[in-house]
Amino acid sequence: MTTTADAEVPATEPDEIPQQRQNPVQAMLHAHPSLGPFAVLVVAAVVFEIINVRFFNPANLSIMLQQVAMIGLLALGQSIIILTAGIDLSVGAAMILSQMVMAGLAVNQGVPGLLAFLIGLIAALATGLVNGLLVTRFRVPPFIATLGTLGVFTAVGLKYANGQTITPSGGNFLLWTGKIIKLGTFHITTGVLIMLVAYILVGVALGRTAWGRHVYSVGDDLEASRLVGIPTTRVLFSVYVAAGVIFGIAAWVQIGRVGDASTNISSTLNLDSITAAVIGGISLFGGRGVVVGTLFGALIVQVFQNGLALAGVPDLYQQLAEGVLVILAVTVDQWIRKVRR
């Protein structure tokens, strides 16, 4: 028998349960991961122009673009690895090894520049192959695997170069990436154009191909991807190999930019590549981000370094600013990941 009290209580349908309202900014940044880094880049550039009117000088902009080309490529390779929830601590060593092989063959063995470049590119591909095998075949965590190969690749590069700085002769194919293209008072190098083309190709591959969808899926949930039939081992292996090729291209760009090959390059290349990717919205937890954001991230790092230098800020505080940017980027990423998919 139904009582009056029971009759007065309406049944609650599942779709009538109140839903928590999403923060529109949070949802927008989740849907467009590169929007945040782009906004930071624009604001930073405007602020530094206000501080020093030389910031937007065409010559200064040209220098910044040339300097960001190599780090931009390293960050691109790092990004596709991070998208799978991995990380590569050997990117700098792989690039240095590759450029020493290229320059050493061209200068010391008299190998034609184009052939030397291709062999050096294969050497970089081999570093990615080694990392990929360690992660997929031997199940070594990416952090540990690439920390180990960092030492291996560094030692091999130093042994091959024998502590020398190798300078290709003028007109060598290896120096082509340093060729300057003049657009009035603004100068750009072929190395910068190569970097932009690489970003376009990788962006299309990630956004328009099955391989790209699999990369995101593996980074989001490896086990679920395996259960639905995605060849997770092959995807992970291909990512490390592709990153190795990109590091080889970065080596070529670096030779053209400075005019020689040396092992005495910044010891922070690995951290710089991670920094650019993280600031650019690539989630360290995998499965979220776009590579155009990485390009914005690399530009942000360069803008801060250049802008603070023009403002007369000591190097110590430039490093402090970069560290704060990374912390903020990771914090924002954690906040954005709370959005319901």
C-alpha positions in Angstrom: 0.0 0.0 0.0 1.4 3.4 -1.0 1.3 6.1 1.7 0.8 9.8 1.0 4.4 10.6 2.0 5.6 8.1 -0.6 3.4 9.5 -3.3 4.6 13.0 -2.7 8.3 12.1 -3.3 8.9 12.3 -7.1 11.4 9.9 -8.6 14.7 11.4 -9.5 15.8 10.6 -13.0 19.5 10.1 -13.6 19.7 13.0 -16.0 18.2 15.3 -13.4 21.2 14.9 -11.1 22.8 18.4 -10.8 26.1 18.7 -12.7 29.0 20.7 -11.5 29.6 23.7 -13.8 32.9 23.6 -15.6 35.2 26.6 -15.5 35.1 28.0 -19.1 38.8 29.0 -19.1 39.7 25.5 -17.9 37.6 23.8 -20.5 38.9 26.1 -23.3 42.6 25.4 -22.3 41.8 21.7 -22.3 40.3 21.9 -25.8 43.1 24.1 -27.1 46.4 23.2 -25.4 48.4 25.7 -27.5 46.3 28.7 -26.6 47.8 29.3 -23.2 51.5 29.2 -24.4 50.5 31.5 -27.3 49.0 34.0 -24.8 52.1 33.9 -22.6 54.4 34.4 -25.6 52.4 37.5 -26.8 52.3 39.0 -23.3 56.0 38.4 -22.6 57.0 39.9 -26.0 54.9 43.0 -25.3 56.3 43.4 -21.8 59.9 43.1 -22.9 59.3 45.6 -25.7 58.0 48.1 -23.1 61.1 47.4 -21.0 63.5 47.8 -23.9 62.5 49.1 -27.3 65.3 47.2 -29.0 63.4 43.9 -28.4 61.4 44.1 -31.6 64.4 45.3 -33.6 64.5 43.1 -36.8 68.1 42.1 -36.0 67.2 41.0 -32.5 64.3 39.0 -33.7 66.5 37.4 -36.4 69.0 36.3 -33.7 66.3 34.8 -31.5 64.8 32.8 -34.3 68.3 31.4 -35.3 69.0 30.5 -31.7 65.6 28.8 -31.2 66.0 26.5 -34.3 68.1 23.8 -32.7 66.3 23.8 -29.3 63.0 23.8 -31.2 63.9 20.6 -33.0 65.1 18.9 -29.9 61.9 19.9 -28.1 59.9 18.5 -31.0 61.5 15.1 -30.7 61.1 15.3 -26.9 57.4 16.2 -27.3 56.3 13.1 -29.2 58.1 11.0 -26.6 56.4 12.8 -23.7 53.0 12.4 -25.5 53.4 8.6 -24.9 54.1 9.4 -21.1 57.8 8.8 -21.6 60.8 11.0 -21.5 64.2 11.2 -23.1 67.2 12.4 -21.1 69.7 11.6 -23.9 68.5 14.1 -26.5 71.6 16.4 -26.2 74.0 13.6 -26.3 72.3 12.0 -29.3 72.5 15.3 -31.2 76.1 15.9 -30.3 77.1 12.4 -31.4 75.3 12.8 -34.7 76.9 16.2 -35.5 80.4 14.8 -34.6 79.8 11.9 -37.0 78.7 14.3 -39.7 81.5 16.7 -39.4 84.2 14.1 -38.7 83.3 12.1 -41.8 83.3 15.3 -44.0 86.5 16.8 -42.6 88.7 14.0 -41.5 87.6 11.3 -43.9 86.8 13.5 -46.9 83.3 12.1 -47.3 81.0 14.3 -49.4 78.9 16.6 -47.2 75.5 15.1 -48.3 76.7 11.5 -47.6 78.2 12.6 -44.3 74.9 14.1 -43.3 73.0 10.9 -44.2 75.4 8.8 -42.2 75.2 11.2 -39.2 71.4 11.0 -39.5 71.6 7.2 -39.4 73.7 7.5 -36.3 71.0 9.7 -34.7 68.4 7.2 -35.8 70.4 4.4 -34.1 70.3 6.3 -30.8 66.5 6.3 -31.0 66.5 2.7 -31.9 68.6 1.8 -28.8 66.3 3.8 -26.6 63.2 2.3 -28.2 64.5 -1.3 -27.7 65.3 -0.6 -24.1 61.9 0.7 -23.4 59.8 -1.7 -25.5 61.8 -5.0 -25.6 63.6 -4.9 -22.2 60.8 -3.0 -20.4 63.2 -0.5 -18.9 61.4 2.7 -17.7 62.1 5.5 -20.1 63.7 7.7 -17.4 66.2 5.0 -16.4 66.8 3.8 -20.0 67.6 7.3 -21.4 69.6 8.3 -18.3 71.8 5.3 -19.0 72.1 6.1 -22.8 72.9 9.7 -21.9 76.2 8.5 -20.5 76.8 6.0 -23.3 76.1 8.5 -26.2 78.2 11.1 -24.5 81.2 8.8 -24.1 80.9 7.6 -27.7 80.7 11.2 -29.0 83.7 12.3 -27.0 85.7 9.2 -28.1 84.9 9.8 -31.7 85.7 13.5 -31.7 88.8 13.0 -29.5 88.1 16.3 -27.9 88.4 18.2 -31.1 86.2 20.9 -32.6 85.7 20.0 -36.2 85.1 22.8 -38.8 83.8 22.0 -42.2 85.2 24.1 -45.1 83.1 26.8 -46.7 80.6 25.6 -49.2 80.2 22.2 -47.5 76.7 20.8 -47.5 76.7 20.6 -43.7 76.9 24.4 -43.6 73.8 24.9 -45.8 71.5 25.2 -42.8 73.3 28.4 -41.8 72.6 30.1 -45.2 71.0 33.5 -44.5 67.8 34.6 -46.4 67.4 38.4 -46.3 64.0 39.9 -46.0 64.9 43.5 -45.8 66.5 44.1 -42.4 65.1 40.8 -41.1 67.3 37.8 -41.7 66.3 34.1 -41.4 68.3 31.0 -42.0 67.5 27.8 -43.9 67.8 26.1 -40.5 64.8 28.0 -39.2 62.8 27.0 -42.3 63.8 23.4 -41.8 62.6 23.5 -38.2 59.2 25.0 -39.2 58.8 22.3 -41.9 59.5 19.6 -39.3 56.9 21.0 -37.0 54.3 21.1 -39.9 55.1 17.5 -40.8 55.0 16.1 -37.3 51.9 18.1 -36.5 50.1 16.7 -39.5 51.3 13.2 -38.6 49.9 13.5 -35.1 46.7 15.1 -36.0 45.7 13.5 -39.3 47.0 9.9 -39.2 46.2 6.7 -37.4 49.8 6.7 -36.1 49.2 10.0 -34.4 45.9 8.9 -32.9 47.7 5.8 -31.5 50.4 8.0 -30.0 47.9 10.0 -28.1 46.0 6.8 -27.1 49.1 5.1 -25.8 50.1 8.1 -23.8 46.6 8.4 -22.3 46.2 4.8 -21.3 48.7 2.2 -22.4 46.8 -0.9 -21.2 43.5 0.2 -22.6 45.1 0.9 -25.9 46.6 -2.6 -26.0 43.2 -4.1 -25.1 41.5 -2.4 -28.0 44.1 -3.7 -30.5 46.5 -0.9 -30.8 50.1 -2.3 -31.4 51.5 -0.3 -28.4 55.0 -1.8 -28.6 55.4 -0.8 -32.2 54.0 2.7 -31.5 56.4 3.3 -28.7 59.3 2.0 -30.7 58.4 4.2 -33.7 58.2 7.3 -31.5 61.8 6.9 -30.2 63.1 6.2 -33.7 61.3 9.2 -35.2 62.7 11.3 -32.3 66.2 10.1 -33.1 65.8 11.3 -36.7 64.7 14.7 -35.5 67.7 14.9 -33.3 69.9 14.2 -36.3 68.3 17.1 -38.2 68.9 19.3 -35.1 72.6 18.3 -35.3 72.7 19.5 -39.0 71.0 22.8 -38.1 73.4 23.3 -35.2 76.5 22.8 -37.5 75.2 25.3 -40.0 74.3 27.9 -37.3 77.7 28.0 -35.5 79.9 26.8 -38.4 81.5 23.8 -36.7 80.8 20.7 -34.6 81.9 20.6 -31.0 81.1 18.5 -27.9 81.3 21.8 -25.8 77.7 22.7 -26.2 75.4 23.7 -23.4 75.0 20.9 -20.8 71.3 21.9 -20.3 70.1 20.8 -23.7 68.1 17.9 -22.2 66.4 20.1 -19.7 65.8 22.9 -22.3 64.0 20.5 -24.6 61.8 19.3 -21.7 61.2 22.8 -20.6 60.0 24.0 -24.0 57.7 21.0 -24.3 56.1 21.4 -20.9 55.7 25.2 -21.2 54.2 24.5 -24.6 51.4 22.5 -23.0 52.6 19.0 -23.6 51.5 17.0 -20.5 54.2 15.2 -18.7 51.5 12.5 -17.9 51.1 11.8 -21.7 48.2 11.9 -24.1 47.6 15.7 -24.2 49.1 18.6 -26.1 50.0 19.7 -29.6 53.4 20.3 -31.1 52.6 23.9 -32.2 52.5 24.5 -28.4 56.0 23.2 -28.1 57.1 25.7 -30.7 55.5 28.5 -28.6 57.2 27.0 -25.6 60.7 27.1 -27.2 60.0 30.7 -28.3 58.9 31.6 -24.8 62.1 30.4 -23.3 64.1 32.3 -25.9 62.0 35.4 -25.4 62.6 35.4 -21.7 66.3 34.7 -22.1 66.7 37.5 -24.6 64.4 40.0 -23.0 66.0 39.6 -19.5 69.5 39.9 -21.1 68.5 43.1 -22.8 67.1 44.4 -19.5 70.5 43.7 -17.9 69.2 40.9 -15.6 72.0 38.5 -14.5 72.1 34.9 -15.8 71.2 33.6 -12.3 67.8 35.3 -12.4 67.2 34.2 -16.0 67.6 30.6 -14.8 65.2 31.4 -11.9 62.6 32.7 -14.4 62.9 29.6 -16.5 62.4 27.4 -13.4 59.3 29.3 -12.3 57.9 29.0 -15.8 58.2 25.2 -15.7 56.6 25.0 -12.2 53.7 27.1 -13.4 53.3 25.1 -16.6 53.1 21.8 -14.7 50.7 23.3 -12.2 48.4 24.6 -14.9 48.6 21.2 -16.6 47.4 19.5 -13.5 44.5 21.9 -13.2 43.5 21.5 -16.9 43.6 17.7 -16.6 40.7 17.8 -14.1 38.3 18.7 -16.9 35.9 15.9 -17.6 36.5 14.4 -21.0 
